[in-house]
Structure formats: structure tokens, C-alpha cells
Amino acid sequence: MANVKTQTGELNNAQLSSLLDFAQKLNGLRSVDDIAWETVCYIARYLEVEDCIFYAMHVTKPCLVQLAAYGPHKSALREILNPIEIQLGSGIVGTVAQTGQGEKIADTRLDPRYIVDDAPRLSEMAVPIISRGRVFGVIDTEHPDLDHYTDAQFAYVNLITQQVAPVLASVLLEQRLNSTDFARHASTSFLRVMQHNTMTPLSVTLMKAQILNHGIYGDLSDKQQQAVGQIIESTRAVTGMLQDVFEYVRLDSGNLPLVLSKTTAQAVEADVARKLSPLLQAARIRVMFVNRVPQSPIQIDHGLVVKAILRICQVASQDMHQNDQLLITFQRSAHELVVEVQNYLPAISRAKLQTMLRPFGNIRDDQENGLTSRHGLELILAQQSLRLHRGELEISNLENSNLFVIRIPL
């Protein structure tokens, strides 16, 4: 079988077979630590480097923590020696976590973002671990030689993180479902079992389809590539829907505690922009942010609020076309933070507005309405997340647009 070409290099059959073995092994791991350690060891062996670190996003703070390491940080007991934290946006690793874009640095001496850990090295490569647009961590590896990492190595590590991301996301969700408070409910205990029994085979299907798409079993025809692409897209869609269902049940049962921290409206806006812009740019939808909030601290669950805003933006941007505009405005009074999301599509009828806020409710309007279909789950998840803050979601129809208003008491 001929070698398989990627956009940035060529992978041989041995590498692809090794990747398939690694993907299958990942699916047998049920803890975040095991996934992290298995990943760094596999990458370090492939790259033949002395330093490889798995950084994970902190549960409650906007930073990354060292979770597993191959090299000087590693101990015989799989423990990190003197682990460090990196703030989101700080250094090369923090930047990759913030932007979601991997980087390959040929000479770290010329990059002011470089952070020396145990010893200075001249080359660095950092690749994000992303599932459904969310960054779960970063793989970081360094080498003492200049310009050590090749484009082919960068492409291969990206393939590895694509295998790691859905498994890591599934295990983290399972751990949340296994929490003591949540497991008290018989219905959620059933869902915990269902989550494992559905997400695991879906992860396997996605991984094998991705590897098949890279030609491990031979070159694919155009029709075969199209079919495999549809399998990957559909599997991701079903996986995302199931994750939303599990989150809905947890919100509905009142077992999602708020993690309050000091932040700013500017930080919330920046986080929303970073995660939303790539999605809208792919569809060539313009997004405009207007911030009328003073630079002062607010006390909210930053992650939960950002996620609620993103859900509303995704609903508001559905059925928008190239060059359509989405306007997002941040305002603040003495007592509340207000975020307005406005699209410029035909107004939704009042009768349909009530349907939108029902779980799993579909909207099917006539041809006069630009919003041809809508699924209520995204909105109800956003609404219930806001209720944890004693906030609310309002939807109103204007003459030539629809306005989604978030109100959060401060």
C-alpha cells in the first residue's frame, strides 16, 4: 500500500497502523490521568523527544495545569514533579489554548512568549486538544535543537489530538455524571450507564472513520471520501446532541453547581469572540461586538455564562447567509449585566417564540420566515444555565430582526 499524503506531509502504513492501535487503546481508558499519560508517552516515542507535556484546562480557573509528562518532569509513579500553571493567553502554550490554533516554533530565543520550564530549549511545538469547539488541553513538546519539528510531525500530532479529544470529553462528562450528588437520582444513574454505552461506540466509530479517511486501508475514491465525510459529520452531530441531552438532565435536576469567580465583561466578550468567530467565519457571517461596560470586576460563573451566550449566538445565526451580520452588545447597569444578540432576519412570529423555549421544540415557519427550522434544546440549555444566576432570557421580534436578551443580576 502506498504512503498516505496529508496536507502537510506523508504518513506511512506503520504510522497509520500505530495510530489506529493507539486510538483503540484510548477507548479502553476510563480516567483523565490514564489518557494523559498514555498520550504523552505515545507522542514522545513517535517524536523521539526528551520532553512532552499534557496540559489540561483547569476546572474552575482560566489556566492550564500540567497533568502528565514524559521526560525530566516524570517520576516512576506517574506523578508530575513541581507542576506549573500557565494562564490562558500566557506563553506559547497559553496562546494555543486561547486561539485553538497549534504552533511550531523554530527558534524559541526569538519568541518573547517562550516560558522556560525545567530547562531552556530551542524548538517547541504546541497542539490544542479540541472537541466541539472547546479546548480541553494542549500537548507541548520541546527539543534542544533549532527548527527540529517538521510539518509532517506537526500534522501527525494533530491527528493524535483528534483521537484524544472526543475520548477525553466523554470521560470528563462521565466523571461529572458520576458525582455523588448527581448519582442520587435513579433517572440520572440510568443516564450515566446510557452515556457510557452510547458515547464509547460513537467515539470508536468517529476515530475509525477519521483514520479510514486518511487512507490506512487504501486510497478512497471521491464517492467513498464523500461517504466517509458524511459518517464523520453525522457521528459528531449525534455525539454533540447526546452531550447536550446529558447536560440538560443535569441542569434540570439542579445538580450543576455555580463556580463563581471574579471576571470582567471584557473577558467574557473576548472568550465568546474567540470561540464564536471561527464558526461564523467558516460560513462567512459577519459578527460585530459592541461593549458599553466599564472595566470593572463582576462575580459570575464565567464558563457557564460564556457557554450560554454561545448557544444563543448559534441559534441566532442559524439560517444566516454569507455577509449577513450578527450584532452582540454588552451593557451594564448598577444591578445587572445585559447581553443582546441580534440577527437581521425576518421576525419570528409570537406563536413560534413560545415553541422555541420548549425542550426539543421545533419551529417550522412558512417561506416568509427566514428561520425555517429550530431546535429548542440549545435555547433551553442556555435558559436553565442563566437561571442558576437568577438570570433570564428574553426573545422579541422587531420589524426586520430578532433580539435575544440575556439578563444576569450582579
RAJOTA-V785044 format. One line per field, one symbol per residue. psi: psi as a letter, one per 20 degrees, with the letter a starting at -180 (. if undefined). A space follows every 10 residues. Layout:
psi->???
//
This chain:
psi->pqqppahjap prhgghhghg ggghhhiipj qgggggghgh ggghggilri oppopqpqhi qmrqqphqqp bhiprhjlqp omqrqpqpip agghghhhhj pqqoohoihj oiipppehqq qhqqpppqop plippiappp qqqiqqlhpr hggghghhhg hhhgghgggg ggghghhjqg ghihphhhgg hgghggighg hgggggghhg hhhjkhjrqq rghghgghhh ggghghgggg gghhghhghg ghikknqqnp rpaqhhhggg gggghhghgh hhjkpppppp okpqnqqqor nggggghggg ghhhghipjq rpiqpppopp qpahiqpppp oprmrqqpqh hhhhhhjppj pqpnraiiph nhqppigghh ggghghhhjk arpqpqpagk rppppppoq.
//
